[in-house]
Amino acid sequence: MRTAILMIITFLFFPRAFGAEIKPHLAFTEKKLLRNGFSKSFVRELLATYEPRDFASVIELNVLLFLRKSDYHGPQVNAEAEREVRNFARLHQEDLARAEKLNGVPSAVTSSLLWIESRHGKNSGDFHVPSVYLHLIQAPRVSVQNYLLTRTKKYAEKTSQADRKKIIARTHSKSEWALSELKAIEKVYRWKWKMGAEFRGSFSGAFGIPQFIPSSYVRWARSVGADRNPAAQPDLMKPPDAILSVAYYLRDHGWLSDDADARFSSLLKYNNSRDYANAILTLADRIETRQPTSLKSAGPRPAARNESGAN
């Protein structure tokens, strides 16, 4: 309550402060990381490789993008998508068939999901992944919250008082989520992963062809080389590992069920948007309908849904 009152007073009497540029606060960040139990060596590595350049844009997109209520994924199902997914299916037929045999997820669904996520790796993102999460843990800073409240018109013509309250709440939830994802990154750091400039992904901290977040990588990423070397680490920029990891993720979230609703739900676990799930199923349906018999999935496929609107 006291914080809310201070924000209102600042807005009424010092409006220029709300238009001020926001910058990262490394002392705040370091203190928060250590207070949450991260090792000192890991914190040093994170801060040494931290890239502040996208601070404002990353926080804006992660906190405010919910204000845009539109079907972003549906328009991606087009002739180019069909052509590229069919080409991908031909190039990686063996890997897709293996993943389908192990997990029951049709090759057309896996290929379509990987197209929607990253254009099969061509658009996997250029944000420094650890820095994305370091940006987000700073979202609850009052100066950052004030800044966000001045940026809403970029995402929606009008915002209600409920929207503004939700924005403040999201700064806290995104910060907590970022801390949990940094815990996952700390695990892969112990596996001798490097935190340097090559660790790139989306503004939401997802990376690789399938756009896994770190916690999903730790739990569901799989390497095709694990049969020969159990210690092999999945490389999500390589199609065989990306294909196997996506199929395993969907299977573990209910794809094996005979219930089409459960299969649809498994896609929602990947991205909580009905438009997203509909786009993948529509694209997969077109691919299975038009591709040669030798490439068609042998397994059953869930019916496409007609609902729209992101959750």
N, C-alpha and C positions, 0 to 999 in steps of 0.2 A: 504494500500500500504506500509506504513512504517513497519507494522508487517511482511509482506511478505519479504521485503528487509532484515530485521533483521534475519529472519529464514534462508534465503539463505546465509548470511554472516556467521551465526553460523555453518551451514552445511559445508561450504567450509573451514573454518579456525579452527573450534573446533569440529571435527567429533566425538570425544569421548563423547561429551555431548549427542549425539544422541543415544548412547548405554547405557546411564545411567539408573539406576532403577528409576521409578517414584513412588512417594508416595502421598497420599492425603494431602491436605492443609486445615485443619479445620478452620483456621481463614478466609481464602478465602470463604469457604463454608458458614460459619455463616454470614459473611457480605452480601453475595449474597442472602441468604434466607431472612434476615431482610430487605434488600433493595427491595425485591419483595413482601413485605407485609405479610409475615408469622408471626404469633403471637410468642412472645418471649417464652411462655410456650411450644409451639409445637416445636420450634427450640431447646430448651433445651432437650426435650424428644428425638428428633431425634439424636442429637449429643451424648446424654448419652448412646444410644443403638447402635451407629454406629459401624459397623464391617469393618475395613480397609483391611482385608486380601485378598479380591478378587478385589481390586481396578483396577489393570492393566488388568486382564483378562476380567472383565466386560466391560471396556471401549474398549478394543480391539474387542471383539465379537460384540458389538453393533455398532461400527463405521466401522470396516473393513470387516465384514462377507459378505457384499454385493459383495466383489471381487470374491467370490466363486460362480460361475454360474453353478449349477448342480441341478439335480432332487433329492432332499433329501427325499421327501415324497412318491414318487412312489414305491420305494422298500419296503415301510412299508406295502403295500397291499400284504399279503401273507397268507399261511394256518394258521399260528398262529393268525394273526389278525382276520380272519374269525371265528375261533373257539372262541376267547375271546369275540368278539362282539356278537356272538350268545348267549354265556353264560350270558353276561351282559344283553342282551335283555330279557332272561328268568327270571333272578333274579329281574329285575326292570320293568317287563311288565306293572304293574299297573301305575307306575309313568310315563313311556313313553307314555302309552295310554292317560293319563290325559293331559300331555304336548302337545301331538299331537291334541287332541280335542280342546284345548284352542288356539293353535297357528298354526295348520295346517302343522307342520313340521313332516315328516315321522319319525317314531321311529328308522328306520334303519340309517337314516342320522344323527340323534342326537347321537345314540350309536357309529357310526363310527367316528364322529367328536371327541367325548370324548376319543376314543382310540388313534387317531392320535395325539391329544393334550397332553395327559399325561398317556397313557396306563391305562385309567380309574382310575387315581389317584396314580398309583404305581410309576410314574416318574414325580411328580409335581414340583420338584426342591428343591435345598438345599441352595439357595442364600437368604440372608436376604433382603427382598423386599425394605424396606425404604432405606437401604444402597445402593442398586443398583441405585436408583435415586440420592442419594447424590454423588455417584461416577460420574454419568453422567453429573451433573451440573458443574463438574470441567473439563470436556473435552476440553473447549476452552483455558485452560491455555497453554501458549506457550510451556512449557516444555513437556506437555502431547501431544500436536500436533507433536512436534519434535520426540518424542518417537514413535508415531503411524507411522510416515513416514519411520521408520526403520524396522517396523514389517510387511510390506506388503508382503514380500516373503513367509511368513507363510500361506498366503491366496491366492496368485496368483504368477505365475512365473514372469510375467511382469506387470508393471503398467505404464500407460501413464501419461503425464502431466495433462491431464484432470482428470484422476483418483486421482492424488495427490491433485488437486484443490477441487475435490468432497470430499475427506477425510477431508480437512480443513472445508469445508462447513458443513459436517455432524457433526463435533464436536460442531458447533453452534446450528444446528437444534436439535440434540439429547439433548443438554443442555436445550433448551427452552421446548422441549417435557417433559423432566424430571421434570422441574419446574411445568408444568401443571398437571402432575401425582401426584406430591407432594401436590398440592392443593386438589386433590381428597382424598389423604391419610389424609390430615388435616380435611376433612369433617368426615371421619369415626373415626378419633381420637376424634372428638367432640361427637361421638356416644359411647364413652367409650371403643373404641378398644385399645388394647395394642400394642406398637411398638416393643416389646421385641423379644427374640430369636425364638419364635414360628411362627413369621410371615415370612414364607419361600415361595420361588417360583423360577422362572427361572432366567437366567442371564439377560433377558429383562424386568424383573420386573412383570411378569405375575404369577398368583397364582391359587391354587385350581384345581379341576379336569378339569374344562373347560379352565383354564389358562386365566382368565380375567385380564386385567390391571386395576388399581384402578379406572380410570374414567369410564370404562365399568361396573365395579361393582356398582358404585354409580348410574348409569343410568339404567342398564338392569338386574342386579341380582334380582332374585325373590325367596321368601321363600314359601314353601308349607304350612307353618304354619301361613301365613298371614291371611288366612280365619278365623282362631280362634283368632289370635293376630296380629292386624294391625302393631304393633311396632316390630314384629319379624324380626330379621336381617338374611339375607341369609347366610348359611354356605356352601361355595363352595367346601368343602371337603366331603360333604354329597351328595350322588348320587341324591336323590329327588330334592334338590335345584339346583344342577348342571344341571340336565336334564331340569328342568323348565326354568332356566336362559338362557341356550343355545337356546332352542326353541323360547323363547321370543325375544332374540337378532336377530335371523335369520328372524323371522316374521317381526320385526320392520325394517329390512333392505331389505325387498322386497320378502320374500319367498312366501307370499300369492298370488303373481301374477301368472297368468296362463302362463306367458312367461318363458320358460326354461332359457333363457339368464338372465332374472332378478333374477332367483333363483341361477344361477351360480354366478352372481354378489354379491348376499348376502353372499356367502361363501368367496368371495374375500374381502368383508368388514371385515370379521373375521380375515383373513390372506391374505395379498395381494400377493398371489402366485397362478398361474394357476395350478402348479403341486399339490399344497395343495388341491385345490378345486376338481381337477380330482381324486386325491387319495380317498377323502371322497366319491365322487359319485360312483367310481368304487367299493369300498368296500361295500357301501350300496346296490348297485345293486346285488352283489354276495350274500349278506345276505338275501335280499328279494327273490332272486331266489331259495335259498336252504332251507330257514327256513320253519317250519310248517305253514300251512295256518292260524292257530289261532294267530300267531305272526306277520303276514304280515301287513304292513301299508295299511289302507283303502284309504288313500289319494293319489292323483297323484304325480308322481316323475319326476324331470327334467331329460332330457337325459344327459348322460355323454358326456364330451367334449374330443377332441383329442389333443388340444393344449398342449404344454409343455413349460417350461422355466418360472422361477420365475420373477415376476414384481418388 
